[in-house]
Amino acid sequence: MQLKPYARTLAVALSLAFVAGCSSSGGTQDGSMDGSRDGAAGTGVAGSGQVSGSGMGNGSGQQADGRIPEQRTIYFEFDSDRIRSEFEPVLASHARYLRSNGNARVVLQGHTDERGTREYNMGLGERRARSVERFLSVQGVSPSQVEVVSYGEERPAARGNNEEAYAQNRRVIFAY
């Protein structure tokens, strides 16, 4: 009987659809590759669940008045979960904000480019978000303020099969 393989495939497909559907909604993603931003709007994918945030300011994401840091996206190298040194000031400003606002909560959304299997990319997105979580923890942020979510390749910031698009998709977003 041919029903059993189809039923198994259907069960797997429904499970993946359920996991993909369990996500937040709204907003767009902004940010730049080098830690600075000129104030122009970013190019997020509408309805993708990404949050807004521009990297305007002095390039380090620091806010003198206790507001949420403006730059809310950091980027990663291909197949890496290592935090690039150029984004450490951005992470430090988020850590300062979270330490000084004990009721604030953040979701670290890990993303990848489309290369690799879906399963591998879900794991890589989680490893990226966990590396940011570890950085924040070392800076004194309470674990109860941080949640980690991986979207893998499912929510691209840029469409395309070139290095520029891939680089924009390898990221972690701070969703407050």
Salt bridges, closest charged atoms under 4 A:
ASP65 OD2 - ARG67 NE 2.70
GLU77 OE2 - ARG84 NE 3.56
ASP81 OD2 - ARG127 NE 3.93
GLU86 OE2 - ARG84 NH2 3.16
ASP113 OD2 - ARG115 NH2 2.78
ASP113 OD2 - ARG170 NH1 3.43
GLU126 OE2 - ARG130 NE 3.37
GLU133 OE1 - ARG130 NH1 2.96
GLU154 OE2 - ARG118 NH1 2.20
GLU163 OE1 - ARG115 NH2 3.76
GLU163 OE2 - ARG170 NH2 3.00
